[in-house]
Amino acid sequence: MGYSRAVVRGPWCFVSGTTGYDYAAMTMPESAAEQAENCFATIFAALDEAGFTRGDIVRVQYTVTDAALVDEIAPVLARRLGEVRPAATMVVAGLIRPEMKVEIEVTALRE
């Protein structure tokens, strides 16, 4: 399957949908909040490697497997994005593995 964690085109960086795996331990946490934390850790590492910062994020899509998870992940979203206020969409949908509860995708623009 063709896949890149992130693709840079000019001033844009498109980060693929990222799930909550802890890649150091190769495990998936049970809690949606921990999964969201891991999503952002992976996303921020990809942005950094591409020469972008958290502040460059202009668009985010959150996918959760159950609307009830929003209350659990909302504090993580607020803390990890801080003052960044990207355009955002939240979708409730199934993910490709049953242990996955959250997937986050971002687009960043470097000005």
Buried (B, 14 or more C-beta within 10 A) or exposed (E): EEEEBBEBEEEBBBBBBBBBBBEEEEEBBEBBBBBBBBBBBBBBBBBEEBEBEBEBBBBBBBBBBEEEBBEBBEEBBEEBBEEBEBEEEEEEEEBEEEBBBBBBBBBBBBE
